[in-house]
């Protein structure tokens, strides 16, 4: 039933045409073929470097020119969870050899995998990464080998060996699903299952929700339904714990209780591929409940998270309140997913925004702020932007996307190619290299480049017959109707609202991508201005309509200020009116937040007579209140503290100093704690960074609670001051405490209220429905905005002071909890909020940076 719709979906994507384009952007066939060949050569440069210098290790270290092994190569903490000593890079890149048409090497590589790879190892791996890279790689290679062997004599010996290995691996992953919720553990021991992993309590939404494609394919290819059933159960539980009002998902879950640990909701790290697999599960399996679910999620994302081309995370339970001011590079997959859905116009807009970020920084940094500055500078050669570029080119046939691909290709060649493969970029500002080449570089980055520049005749398979997984592995659409156990897979829809949703087809309207992209180019003009940050959605008709439904009118005043007018009886429904009131309250609270709000209580480090702000940690002992720590300090050896500390006697019972980089913050502090350090200070490795120009953040943990000492983070300029002071006085002592407390105690700079402007915010009472609370909210609004209350009959214009006075003596009977109830004695409440334009220094609140729980692919290297 669903399969014909799938065909329509893919056909309509190809039929969307451009109507005009400047001749300067057209790419000649000769240039396109030259770029195709160059991308092929890039793949082989990396592939041969891995095979000659690293195989059978999991990954190549391109600067060291040797293999990376788990348990042998120095640990990088959770970043190594993708490794399993099972020749990860070779398995992950098997189907790329097929795309390149290299059947001889494909045949050779299959034989190597069969001979050398074993999963019977006492080793802990990431369930998510092993599923998408190893299981997906084996299944894709099996499907392609079976498809091609009748035409390729070299492959006619193949007899399901890779499928047998895939089933062996699938069985070893199954114990991860043995939880009370059905949500799988984040890690598993390949030999012993979840034994000795009792401390495992949390996983990310993407980790739990990116199993269904590979597990369903394994079930349908082997005839054993258990794998698909487990994955369905996990997806069903995730759907049930969504926020029922907003339809948004958080990012980290307790696998035993199903409670949300982190409730921030976006489309990037920690959540990205869950949304991807909701839509692709429908495309691959034909199960309409996944389309219904994705539709609900998609509408919520476009309502709450989308800010035109910008995608900023919000709180899932308070979706009008932004949870961070930066975006991460993993959201670059989103335009490609929108193309699959058929919503091409917003895909063009977001892709153009990302392209401008890339043009500014050469690469898309691992995270960037809402004004497009670098937040985290790493770039591990991720494929997501190229993935979206590929799908947009397929949808529009617009040569602009070939030019984008060319820009990416040349940047990779110029800045990341080394004699032994391609090295990740440690910081896009300095373009310094990192000794890292992830398996996805060969499995996805070079594959999408080659497919972007190639013609249909260049590929030995019909690409439209397959769904590409999140790791760009090929699973055949025929699985929707062909399989040994298709009768097992009809599941009951678990939410009565879902029958309201029907199959949808892509938007087939033609568009001119150049006209859509053109306005986006003003985002990074000569002044490098950000989008008008906080109220940017107010120029988007979709956002204005959403506000209108809640009873909120938007007026732009002649002096540039924006006025929000809230009137209960103009709301679309009682529920919308309640949301409107909540929105106005959150606007009040949001504007009262300091730059250090959202979970970051800044620490301070007193060095001689100076006090510097420092980032706290989301692990170890908290530094709060009047507590202060004073001690001498010493640099640890090795300086990055990623391996056991060597100068233990020298640093024991004092403060230890380490440099950022090469492993997680938690791993550094854990190693220092084992050496007897009482407090850890981590110094940034980005040259010239300072709290004056860079957002302060809290260091994230890794899900373990074994760290007991406090830790703080200093930017490099403050760290340089500390280093020089220690060099001049080896007996130097420093004091670490809460910033506000240190300033009050040592320099009295808070006597006039100076600290409150920086670190304080007013806490609103929990009872938001009370009349007393409404009056308090209005009082706070008066202090910050131009505020007026009037009844429906309207009042004559009074002075600002008179309006303020009137706003505070409302009778209690004028406000009722049930906004749907209207009586003659209840007056209509109007709330008018006038908001001043926001200056550049006000749009980058210092954020709390937390671990997403995902390994390698779906989180930055170091948070």
N, C-alpha and C positions, 0 to 999 in steps of 0.2 A: 504493500500500500504506500509506504513512504518512499520506496526506491525511485518511482517516476519523478517525485518532487526533487529528489537529489539531482537527477539528470537536468531538470529545469534550472536548478540552482547553478550548476557548473556551466551550462550553456549560456545563461543570461550574463554571467560574469564576463564571458568572452565577448558578448555582443555590445557591451557599453563602449561607445566610441567617442573620441574627441572630435570637435568640430572645427577647431582652429588651433594653430600652433605656429610660432615663429619659425622660419626656416633655419635660424641659427641653432635651434635645439634639435633639429633632426640629426639622426646618426646614420651614417652611411652603412651599407651592408658590410663593406670591407672592414670598417672600424669595429663594428659589432663582432664580426668573426675573429678579429684580432684580439679583442678583449675576452672573447670566449676561450681562445687558445691560451691567453695569458693566465686566466683563472685556472685552467687545467694545469698549467705548469706550476702555479702556486701550490695547488693541492699536492702535486707529486714532489715538489721540493720539501714540503712538510712530511709527506707520507714516507718518502725514502729516508729522510733524516730520522724518523721514528724507527723504521724497520732496521736501519743499519746501526743505530746507536742506543736504542732503548728496548726494543722487543726482546723478550716477552713481558717487560714491565708494563704497568698500566699507562703511563704517560711519559712523554719526552720532556726533559728540562733543557730547553734550547740554548741557554747560555753555558751551562755545564756540559752540554752535549752527552748526557747520560740519562738512564731511565729513572723514573720515580716509582719506588716500591713502598707499599704500606708496611710499616714496622721496621723498615730498613733505612730508608731516606728519613732525615730529621722531620719530625711531625710538624704539621701546620695546624693541628687541632682539628676542628670540625670540617675544615676545608678538605681534609683527606677522607671524609666519609664516602665519597664517590669511588674511592679506590678499593680494590678487593684482590689484587694480585691475580687478575684473570684477563690480562691483555686487553684492557678496556678500550684503548684507542683503536686497535685493530678491529674488534667486534663492532664498535660504534661506527666505523667508516666502511664496513663491508659494502653497504648498498651505494655508497658514493662511487665505488669502483664500477658498479653496474651503470650508474648514471653517466659516467665517463665512457662507457662502452668498452672497458678493459676487462674482457672475460677471462683472459689468461691469468691476470693477477688476481681476479676474483676467485677463480678456481684454486689458485695457489693459496690464497688467504683462507678459504674455507678449510682446506686440508690442514693448514697450520692450527686453526682454531680447534678442529676436531682432535688433533694430536696433542696439543699443548695445554688447552684450557681445562681446568677442573674446578668445580665449585665445592668440593669436599674439603673445606679449609676452616680452621678455627680462627675466624676473622670476622670482625664486626663491620657491617656496611650500612649505608643509607638505603632504606627500602625504596624510597622515591627515586634516587639516582640509579640504583641497580635496575629498577623496573624500566625507566625510560631509556637508559643507555644500553644495558646488557640484554635484558629480555626483549626490548623493542628491536635492538640490532639483530639478535638471533632470529626473531620472527620475520623481520623484513627480508633478511638475506635468504631465509628458507623459502618464503613466498616467491621471491624473484628467481631463485634457483629452480624451483618447480615450474615457474612460468616459462623460463628460457631454455630449459634443458632439451626440450624437443627440437629446438632450432640450433642449439649450440652443442656440437659434438663433445667439446671439452667437459660439459657438465652432465653428460648422460649417466655417469657413474653415481651421481648423487641420489641418496635414498633416505631422505628425512633425518639425516644425522643432526642437523642444526635444530630441528623441531624436538628431537629427543633431548638435546642439551637444554633447550628452552623449557621443556616440561620439568626436567631435573631442577632447574633454577626456580621455576614457579613453585614447586613443592617446598623448596627451602624458604621461600618468602611467605608461604601460607600462615605459619605460626604468628606472624606479625599481626594478623587480623583477630587473634584470640583475645579480644578485650570486651568488656561489658557493653560497649557502645558499637562495636564493629568497626570503629575507626582504627586504622593500623598504627602500631608502634612506628616511630621514626627510624629506628635502627634494628638490626637483627644479626645474629651470629649465623653464618652460613652452615655451620656444622651443628651447633647446639640450640638454634632457635632463639627464644627470648630468655633462656636461662641466664642468670646473672645480669639481666638487664632490668631488674626490678625498679631501678631509679628512673626509668624512662616514663615520663608522665605527660609530656607535651609534644605536639607536632604542629606543623603549619597546615593551613587549609589546602594549599597547593600540594603538599606532600600526601595528604590523605585523599585528595580529589583528583589525582593524576594517575590513576591505576586502571580505569575502566577500559580504555582502548586495548592496551596490551593484554590484560587479563581476559577480556572477552575474546580477543583474537586467539589466545592460547586455548581457551575452552572450545571454541568452534573448530579449531584446526585439529585438536586432539580427541574431541568427543567427551571430555571430562568437564561437567558444568561447574565444578566447585570454584574455579578461579573467577569466573564471571559473577557467580552468586555472591562471593565475598566482596568483590568490587562494587556491585550494585548496592549491597547493604551499607557499605561505607558512604556511597553517594547519597543514599536515602537518608542516612542519619545527618549528614551535612546539610541537606535541604531542610530537614525538620528543625535544626537549631539556628537557621537564618533568623535575622531580626524580622519579626512578622509585620511590623509597620513599614520599615524602610525596604525590606527585601534585600538588604545588604549582608555581606559576610564579614566576619573579623578575620584576623590573620593567624592566630595561634590558639589551639584548642587543648584542653585536658582530655586525653584519650580515654580515661576511665569514667569521668563524670559527664563529659560532653559540654562542660562549661567553657565559656570563652576566657582565655587568658589575656589576649590582646584584642581590643575591639576596634582598632583603626581599620578602615576599609578603603582600599584603592584598587588598582588593576595591575600593580607591579609586584615586587618581591613578596613572597609568602602567600600569594593568592592568585597570581596570574593564570597558571595553567589549569586551575579548577574551572574558571569560566570557559577557558578554551575547550576543556573536555566535556563540559555540558553541551556545547554546540556540536562538537565533533562526535560525541556519542550518538547523537541523533543522526548525523550524516552517515556514520559507519554502520550503526545497528538498526536504524529505522525506528527507534523507540521514541514515540512522540512525547513522552513525559519529559525527556531531556530538552526538547525544543521549548516546551511550555515553561520549564524552569529557567532556561537561558533567557527567554523573552522577559520574564519577570525581573531577573537580575539585570538584563540589559537596560530595560526602562529605568530601573533604579539608578544605575550607573550614569546614564545620560541625564538624569534629573538632578542627582546630588553631587557626583564626582566630576563630571565634565564641566570645564569652564571654557567653553569654546574649544580651542585646540589644546588647552592645558588640562591635565588630569591630576587633580590634587586630592589626596586621601582625606576622608572625613571620619568622624566617629559613627560607627554603625547604628548606635542607639540614639545619636543626636546628629543626624546627617546634615543639618545646616551648619554644623560647627566643624571647621577645618581642623584636622589633627596634625598636620605638618606643613611646612612651607617649601618642601623639596620633593622632587620626583626622582625615581630611580630608572636606570637604563632598561630594566626588564619590561617596562610598560610599552616599549617600542614594538612589541608583538601585536598590540591592540588594533592598529589600523588594518593589519592583515586579517585579523578575525572579523572586523567590521566588513571587509570585502567579502568574506565567505557568507556573511549574513545578508549582504546586498546593500548595506548602508554605506555607500561609497563616499558621499560628500564629506561627512565628518572624518572619514579615514584620510582623505586628502588633506584636510586641515591639520590634523594631529601629526601626520607624516611630515608636512611642511615645517611645522614647528620644530620637530626633531632634527630635520635636515639643517635648519638654521643653527641649532645648538651644535651640531656636528661641524658646520662650517666655521663657527667661532672657535671651537676647541680642537679641531682636526679630527677628533673622535668624540663620540658621545660619552661623557664621563659616567662613572658608575652611579652617581647621583648628582643632581643639579637643582638649584633653587628656582623659585617661581620667577625670579628676574634673570634666570639662565646663567647664573654664576656656578662655578664648580663647588659641589658640596663634598663628594668623595671623588678623588681624582683618578682612580684606577680604570683601566679599560682592558679586560681580558679577551679581547677580540670576539666579543659576543655577536651572535647571528641575528638577533631579533629585528634590528632595523633593516637588514637585508631581506629578511623574510617578508616584512611588510612591503618593502620596495618591489619584490618579486610579484606578490599578489596584486599590488596596484598596477603594475605594468600589464599583467595578464588581464586585468579588468578593464583598463582604459586604452591599452595599446599606445600609450603616450610615451614618446621618446624621452621625455623629461626624466623618467625613472631609469632609463638606461644611462643618462648622464649622472644621476645620483649614484648608481652602481659603479660607474667609472671613477667618481670621486672617492668612493670607499676603497676601491681596488688600488688606486694610486697611493692613497694614504697608507694602506697596509704594506705596499711594496717599499715605500720610501722610509717609513718609520718603524716597522716591526720585523722586516725580513732580516734574519741573521744567517750566518753560514750554516747553522744547524737547525733550520726550521724557521718558525715565526715566534717571536717573544711577546708576551703580553706587555702592556704599557702600565707602569707603576703609577704614573701621574701624567695626565694629559697636558699639564702646564709645563713640565720639564721634558716630557717624552722619554723619561728614563725607563729602561727595560726591567722586566721581572722574569725570573727564571721559571717560566710557566708556559705551557702550551696545552690547554685543556683538550680533551677528546672531541668536544663539540666544534672545535675549529675545523677539523676534518669532516666531521659528521654533518655539520650544518653550514658554517660560514662559507667554505669554498663550494659546497654543493649548491647553495642558493645563488652564489655568484655565477657559477657555470650555467645553471638553469635560467637565470635572468638573461644572459647573453646568447644562449643557445636557441636553435630553432627546434620545432617539433621533430623534424627528421633526425636531429642529433641524438635523440634519446631512444634507447632500445625498448622502452615501454611507453604506454599511453598514460601520461601523468594524470589525466582526468579520471582514470579508473581507480585511483588510490586516494586515501586520506593520508595526509602527512601528520605524524604525531608531533608532540612538542619537541622531540629530538630529531625531527625531519626524517623519520623512518616511514616506510611505505606499508600501509595495510589496505588490502583490496576492498572496494565497495561491495564486492560480491558476498562478503561475509554477512550482509544484511539478510540475504535469502538463501545462501548456500552454506551448509554446515551440518555436521553430524548430529547436532543436538539443538536445532533451532526451536524445537517444541518446548524446551526448558526456559525460554527467555522472554516469555510474555509476563510481565509483572504488573500488578495492580497499581494504578495511580494512587498515591498515598495522600493526596491533598484534594479535597472536593473543588477547590477553586481552579484546579488545573484544567477541568473540562471546558472552561471558558475560552481557553486558548486553542487556536487552530493552527494548522501548518501555515507557514508564511513563505512567500516567495521574495526573492531579492527585488529591490527597486530597479526597474528596467529603464527608467528615464535617462535620456542622454544628459551628459554634463560636459562642461568645458573645464577640465582640471586647472588650466592656467588661470581662469577667472576666479576659481576658488582659492588657489594658492596666493594670488597677488595680494589680497589684503593681509594675509598672514606674514608677508615679508616686512611689514611695518613693526613686527614684534621685536626685531633686532635691528633697528635703524641706526643711524650714525651716532645717536646718543645712547645706544645700547639700553633703551628703556624697557623695563618689564611691562607686561600687560598691566593696566591699572588695577593693581592687585586685588584689594579686598572686595571691591564692588564690581569687579570685571563682569560677573555674570549678568549684571543689570542691563547690559547692552545686547543680551542674547534673547531673542523673542521667546524661546522655549522657557528660559528662566523667568522672564517677565510674566508669561502666562501662568507658570507654576505659582508665582507670588500672588497673582490676581486670584487664582483659585482659593488661596488662603485668606483673602480679604485684604491684601496689601497692595497699595498703589505706589508706583514709582514716579517721582517727579524730579526733573533736573532743574535746579534753580539757575538764574542768570549768572551768579558768581561762581558756578561750577560745583556747588554743593549738591548732594543727592538727598532727597527727602522721601522717607518711607511713611505712608499713611495707612494705618491699620484700622479697619472698620469691621466689626463682627458680622453685621447682617449682610455684608456684601460677599461673604465667603460662599464657596460652592456648596459646602455641606458642613454639618456640625464637626465632623472629623477634621475637615480642612481648616475650619475656624480655630480649632484647638491647636493645630499645627502652626497656624499663623501666630498665635499668641506665644507659643514656644519659640518660634523663630525670632520674634521681636525681643524676647527675654535673652535669647542666646546672643543676639547682636549686642545687647547691653553688656553681657558678661564677656563676650569676645573682645570688645573694645576696652574692657577694664583689665584684660590680661596683660601682664608684663612680658617683655621679651624672653624672660626665663620661665614662662609658664609651661603648661603641658608636661609636668612631671620632672622638670629639671630644677632642682634646688642647688644653685651654684655653690661650689666650694671656693675657698680662698687659700692662697699660699703666701705667707708673710716671709719675705726675704729681706733681711736687714730692716730698713724702714719703709719698704714698699710692700703693698698687698696686691696680688694679681688674681683675677678670677680664674677658676679652674673647673673643668668639667667633672662631675661626679661619676659614679659607676652604678650600673644596675645589678651589681653583684657585690658580695663581701659586706663588711660592716658599713652602715650608713654614717655619714658625717652630718649631724643635725644639732640644732639648739646651741647650747653653750659649750658643747664638747670641743676641746682643742687638743691637738697632738703636736708635741714638740720633741725634736730629736736631731741628731746629726745624720748626715746622708752620704751615700757612696754610689757611684755608678756600678752596675752589675756587669759581670763578664759571663757570657757574651752580652754585648750591649743590647741585643734585641730580646734577650731573655726567653727565646723560643725553645731552648734546650736547658737541661739542668744547670743551675748557676754554679760557676767554678770558684768564685771568690767568696765562698760561704762564710768563712771565719771573719772576713773583713766587713761584711755587711750585716751579720747576725745582730739582732736586737736594735737595729737602726732603720732609717728610711732607705729604700733602694730606688735608683733611677734607671729606667730603661727607655730605649727608643722604640717608637711605633714602627710596625712593618713586619712582614714575613709570617706572622701567626696572629691569632686572635688576642684581644686584650686580656680575656680571661686566662688564656694559657700563660701569658707573661706573668700575670699576678700570681697564678697558681705556683709557677716555678719559684718565684721570689718568696712566697709564703713558705715553701718547703725548705728554703735556705735560711729561714729565721727572720726575714724582713718583717717589720711591724707596720709599715705603710709603704705603698708603692706609688711612685710618680712616673707617669708615662709622658714622654716628650714627643711632640709631633715630628714626623720626618719630612714634612712639606716645608721647603725653604720659605722664610719670611712670613709664615702664617702667624696671626695674632688675634686675640679676642676682639680687638678693635675693628677688624674687617671681616672676620669669619665667625659664623654662627657657633655659639657654644653648644656642645651636645654632651649627652651622658653615654659613657662606654657601655656596650651591651655585653650580656653574659652569653653562656653557651648552653643554658638549660640545666647545668649542674649547680648544686648548692654547697660545694665543698670549700669555698673561699670564705675566710673569716676576717681577713685584714681589710682595712679601707684602702681605696685607690683613687687617685685623681689624675686628670689629664691637663697638661699644659701645652699651649701652642708653641711653635719653634722660637719665636722672638722672646717670649717669657722664659722658655727653657734655656735659651742662650744667656739671658741675664743670670739665671740660676747657675749655669755652668761656670760663667766667669767669676761669680761670687764665690763659688766653691773652690775654684782654682786659686783665687787670691787668699782665701782663708779655708784651709782643709778642715778646720774644726768648726766650720759654719753650722749653726743650728737654724732650722726653719720651723715655723708653726703652721699647721694645717687645720682649718675648721670651716664652718659655714661662713660664706662671704659676708653676709649681713652682720653676723656676730663679730667677726674679726674687725670689720670697719668700725662698728660701734665701740668695741673694746680698746682699739689701738689708736684710731685717729679721729674718733667722734664725728666722722663724716655723715653719720645718720641722724645727728641731733636735729637737723632742720628738715628731716624727712627725706633726705636724698636717697637713702637706700630703698625706701618703699617704692619710689618711682621706678626702680630697677628690678626689684625682686619680689615685690608684694602684689597680691591681687586679692580682691575681696571675695570671700567664699559665700555663695548664695545658699540659702536654706534649701533643704531637700523638698519641703512641701510647696511645690510650685502652684498648687491649686488654691492656696489660701489667699484671701483678700489682702491680708496683711503683707504677704509676700509681693503681691502685685504693686501695692503702694511703695514697698521698698525698692522694687525694680524701677519704678517710675522715678523715684527720688534719685537713684543712681544715674538714670538716664539724664535727668535734669543737670546733674553735675558735669556731664560730658557732652551733651548735645543740646540743641535747641528743641525743647519738648513742649507739647501742648496737648491737653485733653479737652474734648468738647462733646456735647451730646448731639443726638441726631438732628434736633431742631436748629443747631448751630448757634454760635455766640458771636457777638460783635468782636472785632479785632481788638485785643488788649495788648498792653505792653508785654514784653517777655516776662518781666517780674510778676505781673498780674496773672499771666497764664500759668506760671510755675506755682503760684499760690493756690490757684483754683485746682490744679491737678492733684493736690495732696489732701483735699477735704471731701473727697467722694464719700457718699453714704455707702454703708456696707451693702445695702439692698441693691445698689446699682451694678453689682458684679455677681454673677451666679456661676456655679461650677458647670452646670449643664448648659452649654452655649446654645443648644437647640431649643431650649425653653424660652419663649418670649411672652411676656405679659405687659400689660399697660404700665405697670409700675417699674419696669426695667428699662433703663435708658440705654441707648446704643453707645458703646465705648469706642472712641476714636483715639488712636495713639499716633502722634506724628513725631517722627525721628528725623532730624536733619544731620547729615554726616559730612564732616569736613573732608576735602580731598586728602588722601594719605600720602605723606612724603616718603621718599626712598628709604630713609632710615627706619621707617616704621613697618616695613613689610617683610622683614626677615626675622621672625621670632626665633629665639634660641630653642632648639628642639631636643626632645628626648629621642635618642637613637637606640633602638632595641633590636635584638636578634630576631630574625624571622623564623628561625628554627629550620630553615632549609639549608641544605648543603650547596656547595659550589655553584650549580647552575642558577639557583633562584635566590641567592643572596650575595651581597658584595663580599669580597675576600676578607675584609676586616671592617667590622662595624664599630 
